[in-house]
């Protein structure tokens, strides 16, 4: 049976311990943390260590920053790399497995004016490979994994599909860089999401879930049985981390997800 996790900002409670109590009662197996910029995640070390000692299960962190390692500006790229290295180090310190990041978010889209980015595809690839290699080598030293998340075409112009992420990851030659899939983005970009999962079974190491409309699973029209069956087929043993907006009563919405995924084939 696949395990479920929920991002911390979706949970009621003022502390990670209180959030964890709610999460367990709702049927979740873990909490996914959020890593903000300005080394904020590292500033939470005492809080995270205490939560870890108290039994809170926190296997992964998802980046929550304003710029990423694929930024056009070199200074922003360097800062993003520094932030991600810090997040990889901290998640390792609390016994986690890795950190998830896209190449960029909201920086440019070929589907919106002016349509042509200021950097060529070859330059994009060079920048992304350099960043992935640097982060992957750091992750390897820390004993964790960097999860590269493909985003939809309106949020990123460089890595939208699993095959694009796989091509970059294979080019690094690093086992410490893997794909972090997201059901919402796959619903937009993959012609057959389940087939894409099967095709890249060897590289998928993390999974985030939300429905076709970005709300909680069950609130849209995504084919969950096919998606979850594909993960089961490839032997995926990581968490399904809830990352979404919520519709309806937020507490009820969060509570509904583990049971819904279980009914749908998890």
N, C-alpha and C positions, 0 to 999 in steps of 0.2 A: 504494500500500500504506500502511495506517495505521501510525503509529509507536507504539512502546510505551515507557512509563516505569515506574519502580518507586519507591515511597516509601522514603526513606533508612533508616528504622528496620527495614525488612524485609531489608536487605542485610547480609551478614557483612563484617567489616572495621572497623578502628578509625579510619580516616580516610575522607574523601570520595573521595580518590584511590584507595584500596584498594577501596572500595565500587564505584566506577566501573569498575575493572578487572574485578571479578566481574560487574557488570551487563552490560558489553559482551560478555563471554564467554558469558553466558546469552542474549544476543540482544536486550537492551534498547537503546533509543536515547537514553535520558535518565534522570535521577534527579529525582523530585519531592521537594522539601524539606518539612520540617514547621516551622511557625512557632509556637513556644510563647509564653506570655504574659510579662509583666514585662519586655518589650523584649528578651527572650532572643535573638530572631532578629537584632536589630540588634547584639547583643554578639558575634555570630559573623562580623561583617564581614571581619575579617582572614582567617579560615579560608575563607570563601566566595570572597573575592577571589583568594586563592592557588589554590583549586580551579579557579576559572574560568580563571585564567592557565595552569593545568596541563591545560586541555582538558576538564574535567568539564562535561557539558551539564546545566544545571539551569534549565529553562524556567519552572517553576511552584513555588509554595509553597502548602501546604494548612494552614489554621489549626489549632492544637492547643491551645486555651485552655479555661478553665473558664466563661467568660461571653462573650456576643456582643453585636453592636450592637442586637439586638432585646430585650435584657434588660428586666425590669420596673423595676429600680432605675436611676435616672438616673446615679448615679455609676459603676455597672458599665457602662452604655451608653457613657458618655464614655471610660472606660478602654478598652473594646473598640475604639472608633473610633480612639483614639490608637495602640493596638497594630496595627490593620489598616493605618493610614496608614504606620506604620513599616515593616511588612512589604512594602507596595507600593513604598516607596522603595528598600528594600534589594534586592528582586528586580529592580527596574529597574537598579540599579547593577551587577549582574552579568549584564546582558543578557537577563534573563528576560522572560516575556510577561505574567505576572499572578499573582494570589493568589486562592485559593478559600475561601469562608466560607459557612456557613449563617446564617440569621437568628438562630437560637438552637439549643441542643442540651441536651436533658435538663432544660429549664426547666419545661415544662408539656406535658401531653397531654390532649386532650379525651376520649381513650379510657380514661383512668384516673381514679380519684377524686382530687379532688372534681368533675371533669368541666367545671366552668365556670371559666375563667381570670379573674383579677382585673382584666383590662383588656378593653374591648369590641373587636369586630372593627374598628370605625372608628378607635379609638385605636391598635390594632396597625398598621393601614395608615399612619396618620400618622407613627408612630415609624419604621417601616421605610422609608418614602419619604424621610424626613429623613436617615436614616442612609445609605441607598443613594446619595442625591444628594451628600452630603458626601464619601463614599468615592469615588464615581465621578468627582467633580471633581478629587479628589486624584490618582486614577489617571490621568486625562487629562493633568494637568500632568506626571506622571512618564513618560508615554508607555507605560503598561501598562494592563491590564484587571482589573477586579474581577469574579470569577466567583461568582454567587449560586447556592448549592447547595440544591435542595429536599430535605428529609429526610422520612422516613416519619412517619406519624401518632403513633407512640409516642415519637418523639424531638423533635418540634416540632409546635406546634399552629397555626402560621401559614403556612408555605410548604412544602407537601407535593408538589405536582405542577408540571409544567413550565408549565402554563397560568397558574398563580398567580404563578410567578416572572416569566413573560413580561409579565403585566399590570403588575406593579410596575416592571419595567425600562422598559417603554414609557412609563409615567407619568413617569419621570425625564427622558426625552428625551435620555439620554446614551449615546453609542456606546461609552463606556468601561466600561459595565456590561453583562455578558452572563450567560448561564446556564452553570453547570458541572454537567453531568449525572452521575449515579451509578447504575450498572446495578442495584445492590442495592436502593436506595430506589425506583427506577422499577419494579422487579419487584413491589413491594408496592403502590404507589400508582397506577400507570398501568394502565388496563384493557387497553391495547394499547401497550406500550412503543415498538415500532417506529413505530407511527402517531404517537405523541407526538413522536418525533424529527422525523419528516417535517413535522409541523404547525408546529414551531418552529425550522425550519432556519435562519432568519435570525438567531436569537439564541443558538444553541449555539456555545460557543467553547472548552469544555474538557470532558473526559470522564474519569471514574474508573471502574475496573472491579473488581468482585468478584461472586461467584456468588449464587444465590438464598438460600444459607445463610450468607452473609458470608465464606465461605472463598474461596480462589483460584479463578479461572475454570476450569471443568472439574470442580469438586468438588460442584456442585449440579445444578439442573435448568433453569437459565435458557436461553432459546432464543437462543443466541449468534449463529447464522447470521442470524436475522431482525434482531437488534439491530445487528450489524455491517454488514449489508447496508443498513440504513436510514442509518447514518452515511456509508457509501460513496455512497449515492444523493444525499445533501445536499452532498456534496463536502467533508466534514469533513477538515481537514488537520492537526489538532492531534494531541496524544499521547493514548494510552489509558494512564492512570496507575493502576498497581496499588495499590489501597488495600483491604486485607482482613486477615482473620485467616488463619492457615495451618493446614492439617490434613496429617498425615503428617510426614515429615522436612522441616523448614522450608527447608533449602537446596534440596532436590529440588523442593519445592513452588514456590519462587520461580523456579527454573530452568525449570519446566514451562510457564509462562504464555505467553511469546512464541510458542513453537511451537504451543501449543494455539489461541491466537487466530488464528494464521496458517492453521491447518487449518480453523478455523471461519468463515473468510471475511475476515479482516483483510488 
